[in-house]
Amino acid sequence: MCRPLFSPLDAFCRNALAQLPKALDAVMPLSRNHRADLPEAIRDLSAMLTYERGGLGRSYWSAPRYVSAYLRYFLPWNLVRLTGLLPGLDLPVPVCDAETPVTIADLGSGPLTLPIALWLSRPDWRAVPLTLVCVDTVPRPMEMGRSILEHMAKLSGEPLNWTIRLVRSPLMQSFRELRSPYLLMAGNVLNELKDKPGVSVDERMADLAVAVGRTLHPEGTALFVEPGTRLGGTLTAKLRETALEEGLTPVAPCPHLGPCPLLETRERRWCHASQLAVAPAWLADLARYAKLPKDSLSLSFMQLRPESEAAPIAKTALFPAMDPNGVVARILSESFPVPGMGHARYACTEDGFAIIPAAGDIPSGALVACRRPASPRKDAKTGAVELLWQPEQKPQR
């Protein structure tokens, strides 16, 4: 009884990602010298981004060497990461016609990474003739992203049904440009909400939650995706905390509406999930040449809906064979050996921070059905309470 978070890429998405270099070459051709320098440029940019946690600095977009490195390495890996996540999220597609036009928005859009991933991995959204509003403080990345998406559509033979509008605006001011988006997305935006003189991160997060609640369509969804780092996981948890106070409900990854157990513990844990780094051959080769290969890809995210639209998780709807008195858990860690528990995993539940023994077969980020043991043990290191996972039983012959 397990529902994985990440999905394998479908044939359309795999083929489109395989052809991405053609779209990149059309948007930003490389000379022979620049192509030879690409692996070193990727390494240099990676070192810069490691120290500048807020993501790609806007000044880098004026340096062709780093723009090329970002578009050919960081953008594709982000697309692989996101196209594994988006199909598994509950993102209902609204009715769209002349009387009910559909708008979606992407804040801090950069080169349209999230919209491109949505177009690649969600054929239901790809088919909708919607208006996509992209917002950022620098227009050039957005212009390049729009061109990449247009070229990918041509290469795939799929019509681009979206009208793309680019808006130059700071994050909080951009909400004035939005009119009830059904889907509001933001990737790598929360980590830019740093402390300002007299204004804390918590206060800025609260302002963001208020703006989202006022702007989002009454039947809409907001999705924030961050790197799967301690900072990213902490920021998404803080957004959840303030969103609950502003009439927004977290629907994923959270399996409950109680306090976040990771914000309450002193342990250095954070909410994130990882998937295998299954990339097209050209990207895996480039990563190897750059001496930055990847085995796994991690992320933190928060999906929110207006309170009136967010029904609590129905346990028996998720897992029909589940005990109604059982517990739904979200896996938060890789498996690790624990004496007497086999390979265990940490999880988030309505009972708080939990540990699940014999969980080596459960993928990172999955939702699982658990039961409370009669005499639960506690993890000596973290104090996490023990829950038991029962895999789906095969029918007896």
C-alpha positions as CSV (number, residue, x, y, z in Angstrom):
1,M,0.0,0.0,0.0
2,C,2.2,2.7,-1.4
3,R,1.8,5.6,-3.8
4,P,5.0,6.8,-5.3
5,L,5.5,10.6,-5.6
6,F,7.6,10.5,-8.8
7,S,6.6,9.1,-12.1
8,P,8.7,7.7,-15.0
9,L,8.7,10.0,-18.0
10,D,6.3,9.1,-20.8
11,A,7.5,8.6,-24.4
12,F,6.6,12.2,-25.4
13,C,8.6,13.7,-22.6
14,R,11.6,11.4,-23.2
15,N,11.6,12.2,-26.9
16,A,11.3,16.0,-26.3
17,L,14.1,16.0,-23.8
18,A,16.3,14.1,-26.2
19,Q,15.7,16.8,-28.8
20,L,16.3,19.7,-26.4
21,P,19.8,20.4,-27.6
22,K,18.4,21.3,-31.1
23,A,16.1,23.8,-29.5
24,L,19.0,25.2,-27.4
25,D,21.2,25.5,-30.5
26,A,18.4,27.4,-32.3
27,V,18.0,29.8,-29.4
28,M,21.7,30.3,-28.5
29,P,24.1,28.8,-31.1
30,L,27.6,27.8,-29.8
31,S,30.9,28.4,-31.6
32,R,33.4,25.6,-31.6
33,N,35.5,27.3,-28.9
34,H,32.5,27.9,-26.7
35,R,31.4,24.3,-27.1
36,A,34.8,23.1,-26.1
37,D,34.7,25.4,-23.1
38,L,31.2,24.3,-22.0
39,P,32.2,21.6,-19.4
40,E,34.6,24.1,-17.6
41,A,31.9,26.9,-17.8
42,I,29.4,24.5,-16.1
43,R,31.9,23.7,-13.3
44,D,32.6,27.4,-12.8
45,L,28.9,28.3,-12.7
46,S,28.2,25.4,-10.3
47,A,30.8,26.7,-7.9
48,M,29.2,30.2,-8.1
49,L,25.8,28.8,-7.4
50,T,27.0,26.8,-4.5
51,Y,28.0,30.0,-2.7
52,E,25.1,32.1,-4.0
53,R,22.2,30.1,-2.6
54,G,19.6,32.4,-4.2
55,G,20.0,30.6,-7.5
56,L,21.2,32.1,-10.8
57,G,22.2,35.7,-10.1
58,R,20.6,38.1,-12.5
59,S,24.0,39.5,-13.6
60,Y,24.9,36.1,-15.0
61,W,22.4,36.6,-17.8
62,S,24.7,39.2,-19.3
63,A,27.6,36.7,-19.6
64,P,27.1,34.4,-22.6
65,R,29.5,31.8,-21.2
66,Y,27.3,31.3,-18.1
67,V,24.0,31.7,-19.9
68,S,25.0,28.8,-22.2
69,A,26.2,26.7,-19.2
70,Y,22.9,27.3,-17.4
71,L,20.7,26.5,-20.4
72,R,22.6,23.4,-21.4
73,Y,23.2,21.9,-17.9
74,F,21.1,23.4,-15.1
75,L,17.9,23.9,-17.1
76,P,17.8,20.4,-18.5
77,W,18.5,18.8,-15.1
78,N,15.7,20.9,-13.6
79,L,13.4,19.8,-16.4
80,V,14.2,16.1,-15.6
81,R,13.5,16.8,-11.9
82,L,10.2,18.5,-12.5
83,T,8.9,16.3,-15.2
84,G,9.2,13.4,-12.7
85,L,7.2,15.3,-10.1
86,L,4.4,17.0,-11.9
87,P,2.5,14.0,-13.3
88,G,2.0,12.7,-9.8
89,L,0.5,15.8,-8.4
90,D,-3.3,16.5,-8.2
91,L,-3.5,19.4,-10.6
92,P,-7.1,19.4,-12.0
93,V,-7.5,21.0,-15.4
94,P,-10.3,23.6,-15.5
95,V,-12.9,23.9,-18.3
96,C,-11.6,26.4,-20.8
97,D,-13.8,28.1,-23.5
98,A,-14.6,31.6,-24.8
99,E,-16.7,32.4,-21.7
100,T,-14.3,30.9,-19.2
101,P,-10.7,31.6,-20.2
102,V,-7.9,30.0,-18.2
103,T,-4.8,31.8,-16.9
104,I,-1.8,30.3,-15.2
105,A,1.1,32.2,-13.7
106,D,4.8,31.5,-13.2
107,L,6.5,33.8,-10.7
108,G,10.3,34.3,-10.8
109,S,10.1,32.6,-14.1
110,G,13.7,32.8,-15.4
111,P,13.8,30.7,-18.6
112,L,10.3,29.3,-18.0
113,T,11.6,26.1,-16.4
114,L,8.3,25.2,-14.6
115,P,6.0,26.0,-17.6
116,I,8.2,24.0,-19.9
117,A,8.2,21.1,-17.5
118,L,4.4,21.3,-17.2
119,W,4.0,21.4,-21.0
120,L,6.3,18.4,-21.4
121,S,4.8,16.2,-18.7
122,R,1.1,17.0,-18.5
123,P,-0.7,16.4,-21.7
124,D,-4.0,17.4,-20.1
125,W,-2.6,20.9,-19.4
126,R,-0.7,20.9,-22.8
127,A,-4.0,20.7,-24.6
128,V,-5.6,23.7,-22.9
129,P,-5.6,27.0,-24.9
130,L,-4.6,29.0,-21.9
131,T,-2.8,32.2,-21.2
132,L,0.5,31.8,-19.4
133,V,1.7,34.9,-17.5
134,C,5.5,34.7,-16.7
135,V,6.9,37.2,-14.3
136,D,10.6,38.1,-13.5
137,T,12.7,41.2,-12.9
138,V,14.9,40.4,-16.0
139,P,13.2,39.9,-19.4
140,R,16.0,38.2,-21.3
141,P,15.8,34.8,-19.5
142,M,12.0,34.8,-20.1
143,E,12.4,35.6,-23.8
144,M,14.9,32.8,-24.2
145,G,12.6,30.4,-22.3
146,R,9.7,31.3,-24.5
147,S,11.8,30.7,-27.6
148,I,13.0,27.3,-26.3
149,L,9.4,26.2,-25.6
150,E,8.3,27.3,-29.1
151,H,11.2,25.4,-30.7
152,M,10.4,22.3,-28.6
153,A,6.8,22.4,-29.8
154,K,8.0,22.5,-33.4
155,L,10.4,19.7,-33.0
156,S,7.8,17.5,-31.3
157,G,5.1,18.2,-33.8
158,E,2.8,19.3,-31.0
159,P,0.9,22.6,-31.3
160,L,1.7,25.2,-28.7
161,N,-1.8,26.1,-27.5
162,W,-0.6,28.6,-24.9
163,T,-0.5,32.4,-25.3
164,I,2.6,33.5,-23.4
165,R,2.8,36.9,-21.8
166,L,6.0,38.1,-20.2
167,V,5.9,40.6,-17.4
168,R,8.9,42.4,-15.9
169,S,8.1,43.0,-12.2
170,P,9.4,42.3,-8.7
171,L,7.8,39.3,-7.0
172,M,5.3,41.0,-4.7
173,Q,4.4,43.7,-7.1
174,S,3.7,41.0,-9.8
175,F,0.4,40.0,-8.1
176,R,-1.1,43.2,-9.4
177,E,-0.7,41.7,-12.9
178,L,-2.5,38.5,-12.2
179,R,-6.2,37.8,-12.6
180,S,-7.3,34.7,-10.7
181,P,-4.9,32.1,-12.1
182,Y,-6.0,28.5,-11.9
183,L,-2.4,27.5,-11.4
184,L,0.2,29.7,-9.8
185,M,3.7,28.3,-9.9
186,A,7.1,29.4,-8.5
187,G,10.4,27.6,-8.8
188,N,13.4,28.6,-6.7
189,V,11.7,31.8,-5.5
190,L,11.3,31.2,-1.7
191,N,15.1,31.1,-1.3
192,E,15.2,34.7,-2.6
193,L,13.0,35.9,0.3
194,K,15.9,36.8,2.6
195,D,15.8,39.0,5.6
196,K,15.5,42.7,4.9
197,P,16.2,45.5,7.4
198,G,13.2,45.4,9.8
199,V,11.5,42.5,7.9
200,S,12.1,38.9,8.8
201,V,11.8,35.9,6.5
202,D,8.7,34.8,8.4
203,E,7.1,38.2,7.8
204,R,7.9,38.1,4.1
205,M,6.5,34.5,3.9
206,A,3.3,35.7,5.5
207,D,3.0,38.5,3.0
208,L,3.5,36.0,0.2
209,A,0.8,33.7,1.6
210,V,-1.6,36.6,1.9
211,A,-1.0,37.6,-1.7
212,V,-1.4,34.1,-3.0
213,G,-4.7,33.7,-1.1
214,R,-6.1,36.9,-2.5
215,T,-4.9,36.3,-6.1
216,L,-5.5,32.6,-6.7
217,H,-8.7,31.4,-8.4
218,P,-11.2,30.0,-5.8
219,E,-10.8,26.6,-7.4
220,G,-7.1,27.0,-8.1
221,T,-3.8,25.6,-7.0
222,A,-0.5,27.1,-6.0
223,L,2.8,25.2,-6.3
224,F,6.2,26.2,-4.9
225,V,9.2,24.1,-5.7
226,E,12.6,24.5,-4.2
227,P,15.9,22.6,-4.2
228,G,15.9,19.7,-1.8
229,T,18.4,21.4,0.5
230,R,17.9,22.1,4.2
231,L,17.1,25.7,3.2
232,G,14.6,24.7,0.6
233,G,12.8,22.3,3.0
234,T,12.7,24.8,5.8
235,L,11.3,27.5,3.6
236,T,8.5,25.4,2.2
237,A,7.6,24.3,5.7
238,K,7.5,28.0,6.8
239,L,5.3,28.8,3.9
240,R,3.0,26.0,4.9
241,E,2.8,27.5,8.4
242,T,1.8,30.9,7.3
243,A,-0.5,29.6,4.5
244,L,-2.6,27.8,7.1
245,E,-3.2,31.0,8.9
246,E,-4.3,32.7,5.7
247,G,-7.0,30.3,4.6
248,L,-4.8,28.1,2.4
249,T,-4.5,24.4,2.9
250,P,-1.4,22.3,2.1
251,V,-2.5,19.3,0.0
252,A,1.0,18.0,-0.8
253,P,3.4,16.7,0.3
254,C,1.7,17.0,3.7
255,P,-0.5,14.0,4.7
256,H,-2.1,16.0,7.5
257,L,-3.1,19.5,8.6
258,G,-1.3,19.5,12.0
259,P,1.9,21.3,12.9
260,C,4.9,20.5,10.8
261,P,6.9,18.0,12.9
262,L,10.2,19.1,11.2
263,L,9.8,22.6,12.4
264,E,9.1,21.4,15.9
265,T,12.2,19.2,16.2
266,R,15.7,20.3,17.0
267,E,17.1,17.6,14.7
268,R,18.6,18.8,11.4
269,R,15.9,17.3,9.2
270,W,14.0,18.9,6.4
271,C,11.2,17.9,4.1
272,H,12.4,16.7,0.7
273,A,12.2,13.8,-1.7
274,S,14.7,12.3,-4.1
275,Q,14.4,10.4,-7.4
276,L,16.9,8.6,-9.6
277,A,18.6,10.9,-12.1
278,V,17.4,9.3,-15.3
279,A,18.5,11.7,-18.0
280,P,18.8,11.6,-21.8
281,A,22.1,10.3,-23.0
282,W,23.4,13.7,-24.2
283,L,22.8,15.2,-20.7
284,A,24.4,12.3,-18.9
285,D,27.4,12.6,-21.2
286,L,27.7,16.4,-20.6
287,A,27.5,15.9,-16.9
288,R,30.3,13.4,-17.1
289,Y,32.5,15.7,-19.2
290,A,31.9,18.5,-16.7
291,K,32.8,16.1,-13.9
292,L,29.4,16.8,-12.2
293,P,27.5,13.5,-12.7
294,K,24.3,13.0,-10.9
295,D,22.9,9.8,-9.3
296,S,19.8,11.3,-7.8
297,L,17.7,14.5,-7.9
298,S,16.1,16.0,-4.8
299,L,13.5,18.7,-4.3
300,S,11.2,20.3,-1.7
301,F,7.8,21.5,-2.6
302,M,4.5,22.8,-1.3
303,Q,1.2,22.6,-3.0
304,L,-1.6,24.8,-1.6
305,R,-5.3,25.3,-2.3
306,P,-8.0,27.6,-1.0
307,E,-9.4,26.1,2.2
308,S,-12.9,25.6,0.6
309,E,-11.4,23.4,-2.2
310,A,-9.0,21.3,-0.1
311,A,-10.7,18.2,1.3
312,P,-8.8,16.3,3.9
313,I,-7.0,13.2,2.7
314,A,-9.5,10.3,2.6
315,K,-7.5,7.3,3.8
316,T,-9.7,4.7,2.3
317,A,-9.8,6.6,-1.0
318,L,-6.0,6.5,-1.2
319,F,-5.8,2.9,0.1
320,P,-9.1,1.0,0.0
321,A,-7.7,-1.9,2.0
322,M,-6.3,0.4,4.7
323,D,-7.5,0.1,8.3
324,P,-9.6,3.3,8.9
325,N,-7.7,3.7,12.2
326,G,-4.4,3.6,10.4
327,V,-2.0,6.4,9.6
328,V,-1.0,7.8,6.2
329,A,2.7,8.7,6.1
330,R,4.9,10.6,3.7
331,I,8.4,9.2,3.3
332,L,11.0,11.9,4.0
333,S,14.4,10.1,3.9
334,E,16.5,7.5,2.1
335,S,16.6,4.1,3.9
336,F,19.2,3.5,6.5
337,P,20.1,0.6,8.8
338,V,18.8,0.6,12.4
339,P,19.5,-2.2,14.9
340,G,16.3,-4.3,15.3
341,M,14.5,-2.4,12.5
342,G,16.3,-3.4,9.3
343,H,16.5,-0.6,6.7
344,A,14.2,2.1,8.1
345,R,12.9,5.4,6.7
346,Y,11.7,8.6,8.4
347,A,8.3,9.9,7.6
348,C,5.8,12.7,8.3
349,T,2.4,11.7,9.8
350,E,-0.5,13.1,11.8
351,D,1.3,11.5,14.8
352,G,4.3,13.6,14.2
353,F,7.8,12.6,13.1
354,A,7.9,8.8,12.6
355,I,10.2,6.0,11.7
356,I,9.1,3.0,9.6
357,P,11.1,-0.2,10.0
358,A,11.7,-2.6,7.1
359,A,11.0,0.2,4.6
360,G,13.9,-0.3,2.2
361,D,11.5,-1.0,-0.7
362,I,9.5,2.2,-0.3
363,P,10.6,5.0,-2.7
364,S,11.5,8.4,-1.4
365,G,8.6,10.8,-1.2
366,A,5.9,8.1,-1.4
367,L,2.6,8.0,0.6
368,V,2.2,4.8,2.5
369,A,-0.5,3.2,4.7
370,C,0.7,2.4,8.2
371,R,-0.6,1.1,11.4
372,R,0.3,1.9,15.0
373,P,2.0,-1.0,16.8
374,A,0.6,-2.1,20.2
375,S,3.9,-1.2,21.9
376,P,5.6,1.3,19.6
377,R,9.4,1.9,20.0
378,K,11.1,5.3,19.6
379,D,14.1,6.1,17.5
380,A,17.0,6.6,20.0
381,K,18.5,9.3,17.8
382,T,15.5,11.5,16.9
383,G,12.7,10.4,19.2
384,A,10.6,9.5,16.1
385,V,7.7,7.2,16.9
386,E,7.6,3.7,15.3
387,L,4.9,3.0,12.7
388,L,4.5,-0.3,10.7
389,W,4.1,-0.5,7.0
390,Q,2.2,-3.4,5.5
391,P,2.9,-4.0,1.8
392,E,0.0,-4.9,-0.4
393,Q,-0.8,-8.5,0.1
394,K,-1.0,-10.7,-3.0
395,P,-4.2,-12.8,-3.1
396,Q,-3.9,-16.3,-2.0
397,R,-4.2,-19.0,-4.7
